[in-house]
Amino acid sequence: MGTRRDNGAGHFTTLKNGKLQMRLYVGRTVNGTPKILTTTGDTKNECKRLMNKRKREYENQIRCDEDFGILTIKNLCEKHLQEHMSQEERLKAKSADRRESTIKNQIAIYAIGGMQVQAVRPRDIELHIEHLIKNTKLSVSSIEKAFDVISSAYKWAISQGYMGTNPCEAVKDSIKHRLRKLEARKSVDADVVILSEDEKKQLVKIAREKDENGEYIYYYGLATLLLLYTGMRVGEMCALRWKDYNRRTNSLAINATRYVAKNHKNTTEGKTYVPGENTVKNDKAREIVLTPEAISVLEEIYVVSLHTKDDDYIILNTKQKPTNPSNFDANLKKIYAAAGFREGIGGAHLLRRTFATGLYDAGADIKAIAAYIGDLESTTSAHYIASRKRIVVGNETRNVVPIPTKK
């Protein structure tokens, strides 16, 4: 049974065993639920004495939580390291040095290092690891170490009662799986997969094939070649209109991308899309001077197109409607299959990588290539330039690094 509040000090209830239970409301938790402290004793005075102790402990905890709430990931990792170092033989000197280096070089200097610990979400952890994979030359073990240092710091804070959740746990399995796959890559694998010269010739042949009536066998064959000769993204190509093509200057204005991913839902054909136009990725709108090959392809598309007014889209689907990357990719697979490309060759970005590498091999520098294909220099260098070349020896395909030449 319950009794009335005793001078606002709390609510007392007599339990079945005859003892008294005191409950005191002290505010709300971070989730908005009421925070109630509870003590049990033989008398009200005993309950109050125990409650005063519980209140002091709770207030100390709040202060610790507030202190940790303003800590950044960098601060938290350093605090965790200091905790290890303060306990004799808890962490060997070599391990401590490596952890300190990881904090300094793989955490502190990145966006994640400056985020407050309470604000970090699992997606933030994923983005950080993804950035390390794509934009640095770190080994897989170094990237994994960065993840483990952050996760361990959170676990320590939780064990001390300073925090309640570890954002690393939700993405641990997916990140570890991704890193294992990277680690498993063989030394003969290409750094960046591109088409060999023979494969390029075969692709051009297949893309231009016609039937007995003089019709192109593969509807998106010319569109495929347009990507091969410009290095643009599929979405950018799908958004092109004839007014973007300037015959006087032989240039092409690329300022929009035609796709909006629908609910980020993956299908067997990749992402699904709904019609829509957005600005180009990384806001890299540009006007490029076309190569003779690209001009030739555009003129061929113009000749066979049924819609060539300024506002008409250059690339249309079989129903003469604007197309999108999902529809294009599905047809591109058929072209690749007809060209006899080996397993592992796929995706429209293969054409973008092949084009960028071709420019690099011809003597262009990374900055100029990045500007032309509309991407960041770091991304272009890491993901669009193949430093290894495929050669065929008998029935075996190898990827070798040629002798470097001066740019």
Buried (B, 14 or more C-beta within 10 A) or exposed (E): EEEEEEEEBBBBBEEEEEBBBBBBEBEEEEEEEEBEBBBBBEEBEBBBEBBEEBBEEBEEEEEBBEEBBEBBBBBBBBBBBEBBBEEEEEBEEEEBEBBBEBBBBBBBEBEBBEBBBBEBEBEBBBBBBEBBBEBBEBEBEBBBBBBBBBBBBBBBBBEEEBBEBBBBBBBBEEBEEBBEEEEEEEEEEBBBBBBBEEBBEBBBEBBBEEEEEEEBBBBBBBBBBBBBBBBBBBBBBBBBBBEBBEEEEBBBBBBBBBBBBEEEEEEEEBBBBEEEBEEBBEEBBBEBEBBEBBBBBBEBBEEEBEEEEEEBBBBBBEEEEBBBBBBBBBBBBBBBEBBEBEEEBBBBBBBBBBBBBBBBEEEBEBEBBBBBBBBBBBBBBBBBBBBBBBEEEEEEBEBEEEEEEEE
